[in-house]
Amino acid sequence: MNDILQWLLVYAVVLWCLLRLMHKYAAQAIWQWQAKVSYFFETRQASWSHRLGRFLRPAVAIPQGCQSHCSSCRNCA
């Protein structure tokens, strides 16, 4: 029984590290996948499914550089 729990913990840690690595180097693909999974759960009838979908919903991308119109460098005006 302990061996099974150890392997589950190892698999969980490896999966977590893989997701973090993918999030860093393939952010757009991960964002799209997360949006699809979120939409899948949000369109179901069960209330737990709606909550899970809202939890998984990705954050809106914040523009960087001159697209953000931050006016800190005054080059956008």
Sequence and secondary structure as in RCSB ss.txt:
>XXXX:A:sequence
MNDILQWLLVYAVVLWCLLRLMHKYAAQAIWQWQAKVSYFFETRQASWSHRLGRFLRPAVAIPQGCQSHCSSCRN
CA
>XXXX:A:secstr
 HHHHHHHHHHHHHHHHHHHHHHHH HHHHHHHHHHHHHHHHTSSSHHHHHHHHHH        GGGG   SSS 
  
